[in-house]
């Protein structure tokens, strides 16, 4: 029974590690979008709902990554 449970825990750990790696691409995309928005000039340089949502997305992804890392530890 213990060997079976250990194997299941190992599988879950691998899935969690994979999920953690898969959060990097969406995080990079959101950060890149924010970076390009900062390059805007004049009247195009605004703080709007899109920027707010991008910041929220980055914050949520980082929070989820931290929780995944805690569970892995």
TORGU-194413 format. One record per atom (N, C-alpha, C): atom name; x, z, y. Coordinates in Angstrom, 3 decimals, always signed. Example, Ala and Ser with C-alpha at 12.3 -4.5 7.8 and 13.67 -1.06 7.14 Angstrom:
! residues 2
{atomo N c1 +13.190 c3 +7.800 c2 -5.690}
{atomo CA c1 +12.300 c3 +7.800 c2 -4.500}
{atomo C c1 +13.200 c3 +7.800 c2 -3.300}
{atomo N c1 +12.850 c3 +7.080 c2 -2.250}
{atomo CA c1 +13.670 c3 +7.140 c2 -1.060}
{atomo C c1 +12.900 c3 +7.870 c2 +0.030}
END
This chain:
! residues 73
{atomo N c1 +0.823 c3 +0.000 c2 -1.196}
{atomo CA c1 +0.000 c3 +0.000 c2 +0.000}
{atomo C c1 +0.872 c3 +0.000 c2 +1.267}
{atomo N c1 +1.948 c3 +0.775 c2 +1.215}
{atomo CA c1 +2.823 c3 +0.850 c2 +2.389}
{atomo C c1 +3.535 c3 -0.472 c2 +2.629}
{atomo N c1 +3.931 c3 -1.146 c2 +1.567}
{atomo CA c1 +4.600 c3 -2.443 c2 +1.716}
{atomo C c1 +3.633 c3 -3.446 c2 +2.333}
{atomo N c1 +2.376 c3 -3.425 c2 +1.887}
{atomo CA c1 +1.364 c3 -4.316 c2 +2.448}
{atomo C c1 +1.125 c3 -4.041 c2 +3.915}
{atomo N c1 +1.049 c3 -2.757 c2 +4.271}
{atomo CA c1 +0.838 c3 -2.398 c2 +5.678}
{atomo C c1 +2.048 c3 -2.773 c2 +6.523}
{atomo N c1 +3.238 c3 -2.577 c2 +5.996}
{atomo CA c1 +4.455 c3 -2.956 c2 +6.718}
{atomo C c1 +4.484 c3 -4.462 c2 +6.958}
{atomo N c1 +4.106 c3 -5.234 c2 +5.951}
{atomo CA c1 +4.064 c3 -6.688 c2 +6.107}
{atomo C c1 +3.038 c3 -7.104 c2 +7.155}
{atomo N c1 +1.887 c3 -6.442 c2 +7.152}
{atomo CA c1 +0.860 c3 -6.743 c2 +8.155}
{atomo C c1 +1.356 c3 -6.410 c2 +9.551}
{atomo N c1 +2.026 c3 -5.282 c2 +9.701}
{atomo CA c1 +2.576 c3 -4.906 c2 +11.006}
{atomo C c1 +3.638 c3 -5.901 c2 +11.465}
{atomo N c1 +4.446 c3 -6.372 c2 +10.543}
{atomo CA c1 +5.463 c3 -7.370 c2 +10.870}
{atomo C c1 +4.804 c3 -8.661 c2 +11.347}
{atomo N c1 +3.734 c3 -9.068 c2 +10.667}
{atomo CA c1 +3.008 c3 -10.273 c2 +11.073}
{atomo C c1 +2.397 c3 -10.114 c2 +12.459}
{atomo N c1 +1.806 c3 -8.951 c2 +12.714}
{atomo CA c1 +1.198 c3 -8.698 c2 +14.023}
{atomo C c1 +2.269 c3 -8.694 c2 +15.105}
{atomo N c1 +3.428 c3 -8.115 c2 +14.791}
{atomo CA c1 +4.518 c3 -8.086 c2 +15.762}
{atomo C c1 +4.983 c3 -9.503 c2 +16.100}
{atomo N c1 +5.100 c3 -10.361 c2 +15.098}
{atomo CA c1 +5.505 c3 -11.746 c2 +15.328}
{atomo C c1 +4.471 c3 -12.480 c2 +16.183}
{atomo N c1 +3.199 c3 -12.247 c2 +15.912}
{atomo CA c1 +2.143 c3 -12.883 c2 +16.703}
{atomo C c1 +2.186 c3 -12.402 c2 +18.148}
{atomo N c1 +2.425 c3 -11.106 c2 +18.344}
{atomo CA c1 +2.507 c3 -10.560 c2 +19.693}
{atomo C c1 +3.721 c3 -11.113 c2 +20.428}
{atomo N c1 +4.846 c3 -11.248 c2 +19.743}
{atomo CA c1 +6.033 c3 -11.836 c2 +20.364}
{atomo C c1 +5.768 c3 -13.282 c2 +20.761}
{atomo N c1 +5.078 c3 -14.019 c2 +19.909}
{atomo CA c1 +4.743 c3 -15.416 c2 +20.212}
{atomo C c1 +3.795 c3 -15.483 c2 +21.410}
{atomo N c1 +2.805 c3 -14.588 c2 +21.428}
{atomo CA c1 +1.857 c3 -14.562 c2 +22.546}
{atomo C c1 +2.571 c3 -14.239 c2 +23.859}
{atomo N c1 +3.524 c3 -13.328 c2 +23.791}
{atomo CA c1 +4.298 c3 -12.975 c2 +24.989}
{atomo C c1 +5.073 c3 -14.185 c2 +25.498}
{atomo N c1 +5.690 c3 -14.929 c2 +24.595}
{atomo CA c1 +6.433 c3 -16.130 c2 +25.005}
{atomo C c1 +5.493 c3 -17.182 c2 +25.592}
{atomo N c1 +4.287 c3 -17.269 c2 +25.060}
{atomo CA c1 +3.336 c3 -18.277 c2 +25.532}
{atomo C c1 +2.768 c3 -17.965 c2 +26.915}
{atomo N c1 +2.977 c3 -16.758 c2 +27.411}
{atomo CA c1 +2.512 c3 -16.437 c2 +28.764}
{atomo C c1 +3.491 c3 -16.913 c2 +29.830}
{atomo N c1 +4.698 c3 -17.303 c2 +29.424}
{atomo CA c1 +5.705 c3 -17.727 c2 +30.395}
{atomo C c1 +5.328 c3 -19.029 c2 +31.098}
{atomo N c1 +4.790 c3 -19.996 c2 +30.364}
{atomo CA c1 +4.444 c3 -21.288 c2 +30.975}
{atomo C c1 +3.356 c3 -21.142 c2 +32.043}
{atomo N c1 +2.240 c3 -20.466 c2 +31.760}
{atomo CA c1 +1.229 c3 -20.298 c2 +32.814}
{atomo C c1 +1.752 c3 -19.514 c2 +34.023}
{atomo N c1 +2.611 c3 -18.528 c2 +33.760}
{atomo CA c1 +3.201 c3 -17.765 c2 +34.858}
{atomo C c1 +4.074 c3 -18.668 c2 +35.722}
{atomo N c1 +4.877 c3 -19.497 c2 +35.092}
{atomo CA c1 +5.745 c3 -20.418 c2 +35.829}
{atomo C c1 +4.926 c3 -21.401 c2 +36.657}
{atomo N c1 +3.837 c3 -21.916 c2 +36.096}
{atomo CA c1 +2.982 c3 -22.865 c2 +36.819}
{atomo C c1 +2.367 c3 -22.201 c2 +38.050}
{atomo N c1 +1.839 c3 -21.004 c2 +37.889}
{atomo CA c1 +1.223 c3 -20.306 c2 +39.018}
{atomo C c1 +2.256 c3 -20.014 c2 +40.110}
{atomo N c1 +3.436 c3 -19.581 c2 +39.709}
{atomo CA c1 +4.494 c3 -19.310 c2 +40.693}
{atomo C c1 +4.938 c3 -20.585 c2 +41.399}
{atomo N c1 +5.020 c3 -21.673 c2 +40.658}
{atomo CA c1 +5.403 c3 -22.948 c2 +41.253}
{atomo C c1 +4.358 c3 -23.409 c2 +42.271}
{atomo N c1 +3.086 c3 -23.231 c2 +41.939}
{atomo CA c1 +2.017 c3 -23.588 c2 +42.880}
{atomo C c1 +2.131 c3 -22.769 c2 +44.165}
{atomo N c1 +2.393 c3 -21.476 c2 +44.016}
{atomo CA c1 +2.564 c3 -20.632 c2 +45.202}
{atomo C c1 +3.777 c3 -21.071 c2 +46.009}
{atomo N c1 +4.855 c3 -21.431 c2 +45.328}
{atomo CA c1 +6.065 c3 -21.893 c2 +45.999}
{atomo C c1 +5.776 c3 -23.150 c2 +46.825}
{atomo N c1 +5.047 c3 -24.101 c2 +46.234}
{atomo CA c1 +4.744 c3 -25.338 c2 +46.949}
{atomo C c1 +3.788 c3 -25.092 c2 +48.118}
{atomo N c1 +2.905 c3 -24.121 c2 +47.966}
{atomo CA c1 +1.999 c3 -23.798 c2 +49.065}
{atomo C c1 +2.762 c3 -23.212 c2 +50.255}
{atomo N c1 +3.860 c3 -22.500 c2 +49.982}
{atomo CA c1 +4.665 c3 -21.913 c2 +51.057}
{atomo C c1 +5.377 c3 -22.980 c2 +51.879}
{atomo N c1 +5.571 c3 -24.173 c2 +51.320}
{atomo CA c1 +6.247 c3 -25.257 c2 +52.030}
{atomo C c1 +5.333 c3 -25.946 c2 +53.044}
{atomo N c1 +4.067 c3 -25.647 c2 +53.008}
{atomo CA c1 +3.135 c3 -26.304 c2 +53.923}
{atomo C c1 +3.490 c3 -25.985 c2 +55.367}
{atomo N c1 +3.043 c3 -26.866 c2 +56.258}
{atomo CA c1 +3.371 c3 -26.691 c2 +57.671}
{atomo C c1 +2.101 c3 -26.756 c2 +58.509}
{atomo N c1 +2.185 c3 -26.162 c2 +59.668}
{atomo CA c1 +1.106 c3 -26.259 c2 +60.649}
{atomo C c1 -0.222 c3 -25.726 c2 +60.130}
{atomo N c1 -1.261 c3 -26.509 c2 +60.352}
{atomo CA c1 -2.607 c3 -26.045 c2 +59.989}
{atomo C c1 -2.812 c3 -25.998 c2 +58.472}
{atomo N c1 -1.937 c3 -26.645 c2 +57.713}
{atomo CA c1 -2.055 c3 -26.589 c2 +56.254}
{atomo C c1 -1.558 c3 -25.264 c2 +55.682}
{atomo N c1 -0.807 c3 -24.511 c2 +56.479}
{atomo CA c1 -0.268 c3 -23.234 c2 +56.030}
{atomo C c1 -1.328 c3 -22.155 c2 +56.252}
{atomo N c1 -2.185 c3 -21.983 c2 +55.256}
{atomo CA c1 -3.285 c3 -21.024 c2 +55.370}
{atomo C c1 -3.278 c3 -20.098 c2 +54.166}
{atomo N c1 -3.869 c3 -18.938 c2 +54.365}
{atomo CA c1 -4.103 c3 -18.000 c2 +53.272}
{atomo C c1 -5.576 c3 -18.138 c2 +52.906}
{atomo N c1 -5.831 c3 -18.811 c2 +51.798}
{atomo CA c1 -7.207 c3 -19.080 c2 +51.419}
{atomo C c1 -7.513 c3 -18.514 c2 +50.034}
{atomo N c1 -8.698 c3 -18.837 c2 +49.544}
{atomo CA c1 -9.139 c3 -18.322 c2 +48.257}
{atomo C c1 -8.249 c3 -18.805 c2 +47.112}
{atomo N c1 -7.756 c3 -20.022 c2 +47.223}
{atomo CA c1 -6.876 c3 -20.562 c2 +46.175}
{atomo C c1 -5.609 c3 -19.724 c2 +46.070}
{atomo N c1 -5.017 c3 -19.411 c2 +47.197}
{atomo CA c1 -3.803 c3 -18.591 c2 +47.190}
{atomo C c1 -4.091 c3 -17.207 c2 +46.628}
{atomo N c1 -5.207 c3 -16.641 c2 +47.014}
{atomo CA c1 -5.601 c3 -15.327 c2 +46.510}
{atomo C c1 -5.747 c3 -15.361 c2 +44.995}
{atomo N c1 -6.378 c3 -16.410 c2 +44.477}
{atomo CA c1 -6.564 c3 -16.535 c2 +43.030}
{atomo C c1 -5.235 c3 -16.738 c2 +42.312}
{atomo N c1 -4.328 c3 -17.493 c2 +42.903}
{atomo CA c1 -3.007 c3 -17.685 c2 +42.299}
{atomo C c1 -2.236 c3 -16.363 c2 +42.248}
{atomo N c1 -2.293 c3 -15.600 c2 +43.311}
{atomo CA c1 -1.635 c3 -14.294 c2 +43.336}
{atomo C c1 -2.242 c3 -13.360 c2 +42.294}
{atomo N c1 -3.562 c3 -13.408 c2 +42.178}
{atomo CA c1 -4.245 c3 -12.590 c2 +41.177}
{atomo C c1 -3.824 c3 -13.003 c2 +39.770}
{atomo N c1 -3.736 c3 -14.305 c2 +39.542}
{atomo CA c1 -3.329 c3 -14.814 c2 +38.237}
{atomo C c1 -1.926 c3 -14.354 c2 +37.877}
{atomo N c1 -1.002 c3 -14.443 c2 +38.818}
{atomo CA c1 +0.374 c3 -13.991 c2 +38.582}
{atomo C c1 +0.368 c3 -12.493 c2 +38.257}
{atomo N c1 -0.380 c3 -11.728 c2 +39.011}
{atomo CA c1 -0.444 c3 -10.286 c2 +38.796}
{atomo C c1 -1.004 c3 -9.953 c2 +37.410}
{atomo N c1 -2.060 c3 -10.638 c2 +37.007}
{atomo CA c1 -2.671 c3 -10.386 c2 +35.699}
{atomo C c1 -1.713 c3 -10.755 c2 +34.575}
{atomo N c1 -1.041 c3 -11.886 c2 +34.693}
{atomo CA c1 -0.101 c3 -12.307 c2 +33.651}
{atomo C c1 +1.036 c3 -11.301 c2 +33.527}
{atomo N c1 +1.587 c3 -10.855 c2 +34.659}
{atomo CA c1 +2.670 c3 -9.875 c2 +34.621}
{atomo C c1 +2.207 c3 -8.561 c2 +33.999}
{atomo N c1 +0.995 c3 -8.149 c2 +34.330}
{atomo CA c1 +0.432 c3 -6.921 c2 +33.768}
{atomo C c1 +0.277 c3 -7.056 c2 +32.252}
{atomo N c1 -0.236 c3 -8.185 c2 +31.813}
{atomo CA c1 -0.406 c3 -8.426 c2 +30.377}
{atomo C c1 +0.942 c3 -8.464 c2 +29.656}
{atomo N c1 +1.928 c3 -9.070 c2 +30.292}
{atomo CA c1 +3.257 c3 -9.114 c2 +29.688}
{atomo C c1 +3.816 c3 -7.699 c2 +29.519}
{atomo N c1 +3.629 c3 -6.860 c2 +30.517}
{atomo CA c1 +4.120 c3 -5.488 c2 +30.425}
{atomo C c1 +3.425 c3 -4.740 c2 +29.290}
{atomo N c1 +2.124 c3 -4.918 c2 +29.168}
{atomo CA c1 +1.386 c3 -4.252 c2 +28.096}
{atomo C c1 +1.849 c3 -4.746 c2 +26.727}
{atomo N c1 +2.102 c3 -6.043 c2 +26.604}
{atomo CA c1 +2.590 c3 -6.593 c2 +25.339}
{atomo C c1 +3.961 c3 -6.022 c2 +25.009}
{atomo N c1 +4.828 c3 -5.918 c2 +26.015}
{atomo CA c1 +6.164 c3 -5.366 c2 +25.788}
{atomo C c1 +6.079 c3 -3.911 c2 +25.356}
{atomo N c1 +5.170 c3 -3.160 c2 +25.963}
{atomo CA c1 +4.995 c3 -1.751 c2 +25.560}
{atomo C c1 +4.541 c3 -1.660 c2 +24.106}
{atomo N c1 +3.615 c3 -2.514 c2 +23.703}
{atomo CA c1 +3.139 c3 -2.505 c2 +22.327}
{atomo C c1 +4.245 c3 -2.926 c2 +21.355}
{atomo N c1 +5.086 c3 -3.854 c2 +21.778}
{atomo CA c1 +6.198 c3 -4.259 c2 +20.920}
{atomo C c1 +7.198 c3 -3.125 c2 +20.720}
{atomo N c1 +7.415 c3 -2.367 c2 +21.781}
{atomo CA c1 +8.354 c3 -1.232 c2 +21.668}
{atomo C c1 +7.759 c3 -0.157 c2 +20.772}
END
